[in-house]
Amino acid sequence: MTQPRGSAAKSAALSAALSGAVDLSALKARAEAARKQPAPPAGPAGDDGPPPPASAGAVIDVTEATFQTEVVERSLRQLVIVDLWAEWCGPCKQLSPVLERMAAESGGAWVVAKVDVDANPRIAQLFGAQSIPTIVAIGGGQPVDAFSGALPEPEIRKWINALLDALRDKLPSIREAEANGGDPVEEPEDPRFTEAEEAFERGDFAAAQAAYERILDVEPANELAKNALAQVKFTARAESADPEARAKADADPSDLAAQLDAADLEIADNDVEAGFKRLIDTVRRTAGEDRNKVREHLVALFDLFDPADERVMKARRDLASALF
């Protein structure tokens, strides 16, 4: 399920895969049935809505025991953004505070449901998460969209606002928050990232690369810019790769350029294991400068993914075996 970090196209593929793979309908049915049970004695006058979820606030810690109440049942009224994270995950520590701050700004339109995947592995398995951070939007008892990796804040805001627009007539909490003045606070976008993202969207990869490099010249530790730069470089290569590269590489294993292009195309098509295996096999067949070129290409592909991705960890082990 993992996609190259920061890739809008791959995040779309993730969303499509998730919608077919995750079925919360049974949990949703139970939640709706519970809501249709005879109501307890009425509260204050005018309070005829369903009882609020068990927890209040913009950020909720969710466990396997509370998942149905805090995520599925809550999502019948309120957009729930599930944040699959772990203490050891570096990108999670950058992404989670952004989501939490934005949820607090929303005035109750949506909440963040934080799930520690180490303590709650069955929830991660439910969503088929192979790496973190993975962010899943739940509305009306079902997943509606998702992405993986640490995206820049402007992209996250666009994603959230699109969800609110799409679900406004289905989830009462969105209109309630807006009526109470709880519209998300629109912070000025970072013009440096905007410049890079616009260049990327129009296919000017050289300009996008230069823009991200300028950010890193000033902020060498900016992980969002690092991840985005790696994605730009990869996308530029994959876009320019020979579309017949896989056939050529399979027909002639000694064609090094074809092997590199074929691996890029396989990664772009989300056939990650095949792309990694192709280059590891090429490392085994080559020596000297050719071997080093293939190794460097493969390591650059690793950087597109979360270091904890099982496919990356296995490929690193296989590469070490091939080299030594």
C-alpha positions in Angstrom: 0.0 0.0 0.0 3.0 2.3 0.5 3.5 4.9 -2.2 6.5 7.2 -3.0 6.2 10.0 -0.5 4.7 13.3 -1.7 3.2 11.8 -4.9 -0.3 13.1 -5.6 -0.8 10.4 -8.3 0.3 7.6 -6.0 -1.8 8.9 -3.2 -4.8 8.7 -5.5 -3.8 5.1 -6.3 -3.6 4.5 -2.6 -7.1 5.9 -2.1 -8.6 3.8 -4.8 -6.9 0.6 -3.4 -8.1 1.4 0.1 -11.7 2.0 -0.9 -11.8 -1.5 -2.3 -9.7 -3.2 0.4 -11.2 -1.8 3.6 -14.8 -2.6 4.4 -16.2 -1.1 7.6 -19.8 -1.8 6.6 -20.4 -4.3 9.4 -19.1 -1.9 12.0 -21.2 0.9 10.4 -24.3 -1.2 10.5 -23.9 -1.9 14.2 -23.3 1.8 14.8 -26.5 2.8 12.9 -28.5 0.1 14.6 -27.4 1.4 18.0 -28.4 4.9 17.0 -31.9 3.6 16.2 -32.5 2.1 19.6 -35.0 3.9 21.9 -33.4 7.1 23.1 -32.6 7.6 26.8 -34.5 10.3 28.7 -34.3 13.6 26.9 -31.6 16.1 27.9 -32.0 19.9 27.8 -34.7 21.3 25.6 -33.8 21.4 21.9 -31.1 18.7 22.3 -32.6 16.1 20.0 -29.4 15.0 18.2 -27.6 11.8 18.8 -25.4 11.5 21.8 -21.8 12.9 21.3 -19.0 10.4 20.9 -17.2 9.2 24.0 -14.3 11.7 23.7 -14.3 15.4 23.0 -11.6 17.6 21.5 -9.8 17.9 18.2 -7.4 15.0 18.8 -8.3 11.5 20.1 -6.1 8.6 21.0 -7.8 5.5 19.6 -7.2 1.8 20.5 -8.6 -1.4 19.2 -11.1 -1.4 22.0 -12.4 2.2 21.1 -12.1 2.1 17.3 -15.8 1.5 16.7 -17.0 4.2 19.0 -14.3 6.8 18.3 -13.9 6.3 14.6 -16.8 4.4 13.0 -19.7 5.8 15.1 -18.2 9.3 15.3 -17.7 9.4 11.5 -21.5 9.2 11.0 -21.6 12.8 12.1 -18.1 14.1 11.9 -15.1 13.6 9.5 -12.5 11.5 11.2 -8.9 11.7 10.0 -7.1 8.5 11.2 -3.4 9.1 11.8 -1.5 5.8 11.8 1.8 6.5 13.6 4.5 5.1 15.9 6.9 6.7 18.4 10.0 5.7 16.3 8.6 7.2 13.0 10.4 10.4 12.1 8.0 11.6 9.4 5.1 11.0 11.8 6.6 13.5 14.2 6.5 16.1 11.5 3.1 15.3 10.1 1.1 14.7 13.3 1.5 18.2 14.8 0.3 19.8 11.5 -2.8 17.6 11.5 -3.5 18.3 15.2 -3.2 22.0 14.8 -5.4 22.1 11.8 -8.1 20.0 13.5 -8.1 22.4 16.5 -8.6 25.3 14.0 -11.6 23.6 12.4 -13.9 24.3 15.3 -15.2 20.7 15.4 -15.6 20.1 11.7 -13.2 17.2 11.9 -11.0 15.4 14.3 -7.7 13.5 14.3 -7.9 9.9 15.6 -4.3 8.9 16.5 -3.5 5.2 16.3 -0.2 3.9 17.6 0.3 1.0 15.2 2.8 -0.8 17.6 0.1 -0.9 20.3 -2.8 -1.5 18.0 -1.5 -3.6 15.1 -5.0 -4.9 14.1 -6.1 -1.4 13.1 -3.0 -1.0 10.9 -3.8 -4.4 9.4 -7.4 -3.4 8.8 -6.2 -0.6 6.6 -3.5 -2.7 5.0 -0.8 -0.1 6.1 2.7 -1.3 5.2 4.4 1.9 6.2 3.7 5.0 8.2 2.6 7.7 8.4 -0.6 6.6 6.7 -3.6 9.0 6.9 -7.1 7.8 6.2 -10.2 9.9 6.0 -13.4 8.2 7.4 -16.8 9.7 6.7 -20.2 8.1 7.0 -18.6 4.9 8.4 -16.3 4.2 5.4 -12.9 5.3 4.2 -13.2 8.1 1.6 -9.7 9.1 0.9 -6.1 8.5 2.0 -2.4 9.3 1.6 0.9 8.1 2.9 4.0 10.0 3.8 4.6 13.5 5.1 3.1 15.9 2.6 3.7 19.7 2.7 1.1 21.6 4.8 -0.4 23.4 1.8 -1.2 20.1 0.2 -2.7 18.8 3.4 -4.9 21.9 3.7 -6.1 21.4 0.1 -6.9 17.8 0.8 -8.8 18.5 4.0 -10.8 21.4 2.4 -11.7 19.1 -0.6 -13.0 16.5 1.9 -15.1 19.1 3.8 -16.6 20.3 0.5 -17.5 16.8 -0.6 -19.0 15.8 2.8 -20.7 19.0 3.9 -24.2 17.7 3.1 -23.5 14.3 4.7 -21.8 15.1 8.0 -23.7 17.6 10.3 -20.6 18.6 12.2 -19.2 20.4 9.2 -22.1 22.8 8.8 -22.4 23.2 12.6 -18.7 24.2 12.8 -19.1 26.7 10.0 -22.3 28.1 11.6 -20.3 28.6 14.8 -17.5 30.4 13.0 -15.3 27.3 13.0 -14.1 27.4 9.4 -10.6 26.2 9.0 -8.1 29.0 9.4 -6.4 29.6 6.1 -2.8 30.3 6.8 -0.7 31.9 4.1 0.9 29.2 2.0 4.7 29.1 2.0 5.4 30.7 -1.4 8.6 28.6 -1.8 6.6 25.4 -1.7 3.8 26.9 -3.8 6.4 27.8 -6.5 7.8 24.3 -6.5 4.4 22.6 -6.5 3.1 24.7 -9.3 6.1 23.9 -11.4 5.7 20.2 -10.7 2.0 20.3 -11.6 2.7 21.8 -15.0 5.4 19.3 -15.6 8.4 21.6 -15.3 10.5 19.3 -13.2 13.7 21.3 -13.6 12.0 24.3 -12.1 10.5 22.3 -9.3 13.8 20.7 -8.5 15.5 24.1 -8.4 12.8 25.5 -6.1 13.1 22.6 -3.6 16.9 22.9 -3.7 16.7 26.6 -2.9 14.6 25.7 0.2 17.2 23.1 1.3 20.0 25.6 0.8 18.4 27.6 3.5 16.9 24.8 5.6 19.0 21.7 5.0 17.0 19.7 7.5 13.6 20.4 5.9 12.3 16.8 5.5 9.2 17.9 3.4 11.5 19.6 0.9 13.9 16.6 0.9 11.0 14.1 0.3 9.5 16.3 -2.4 12.9 16.8 -4.1 13.4 13.0 -4.3 9.9 12.6 -5.8 10.5 15.3 -8.4 13.8 13.6 -9.5 12.1 10.2 -9.7 9.1 11.5 -11.6 11.3 13.3 -14.1 13.2 10.1 -14.8 10.1 7.9 -15.0 8.4 10.4 -17.3 11.3 10.4 -19.7 12.0 6.6 -19.5 11.7 4.5 -22.7 8.2 3.0 -22.5 9.6 -0.2 -24.1 12.3 -0.4 -21.4 10.9 -3.4 -19.7 10.7 -5.5 -22.8 14.2 -4.4 -23.8 15.6 -5.2 -20.3 14.0 -8.6 -20.2 15.3 -9.4 -23.7 18.9 -8.2 -22.9 19.9 -8.4 -19.3 23.2 -6.7 -20.1 21.4 -3.5 -21.3 22.1 -1.4 -18.2 20.2 1.7 -19.3 17.1 -0.5 -20.0 17.3 -2.1 -16.6 17.4 1.3 -14.8 14.5 2.6 -16.9 12.5 -0.6 -16.4 12.9 -0.4 -12.6 11.7 3.2 -12.6 8.6 2.3 -14.6 7.9 -0.6 -12.3 8.1 1.6 -9.3 5.9 4.2 -10.9 3.3 1.5 -11.6 3.5 0.5 -7.9 5.2 -2.9 -8.8 7.7 -2.0 -6.1 9.1 -5.5 -5.4 9.7 -6.2 -9.1 11.6 -2.9 -9.5 13.8 -3.6 -6.5 14.4 -7.2 -7.5 15.4 -6.2 -11.1 18.1 -3.9 -9.8 19.4 -6.3 -7.2 19.7 -9.0 -9.8 21.5 -6.5 -12.0 23.9 -5.7 -9.1 24.7 -9.5 -8.9 25.5 -9.6 -12.7 27.7 -6.5 -12.8 31.0 -5.3 -11.4 33.0 -2.1 -11.0 31.5 1.2 -12.2 28.4 -0.5 -13.6 27.6 -2.2 -10.3 28.1 1.1 -8.4 25.8 2.9 -10.8 23.0 0.4 -10.3 23.5 0.4 -6.5 23.2 4.2 -6.3 20.1 4.1 -8.5 18.5 1.6 -6.2 19.4 3.5 -3.0 17.8 6.6 -4.5 14.6 4.6 -5.0 14.7 3.5 -1.4 14.6 7.2 -0.4 11.1 7.5 -2.0 9.7 5.3 0.7 9.4 5.2 4.5 12.6 3.5 5.8 10.3 1.1 7.8 8.5 -0.1 4.7 8.9 -3.9 4.7 9.7 -4.0 1.0 12.6 -1.5 1.5 14.0 -3.4 4.5 13.9 -6.7 2.5 15.5 -5.1 -0.5 18.3 -3.5 1.6 19.0 -7.0 3.0 19.0 -8.5 -0.5 21.3 -5.7 -1.8 23.8 -6.3 1.0 23.8 -10.0 0.2 24.3 -9.2 -3.5 27.2 -6.9 -2.8 29.0 -9.0 -0.2 
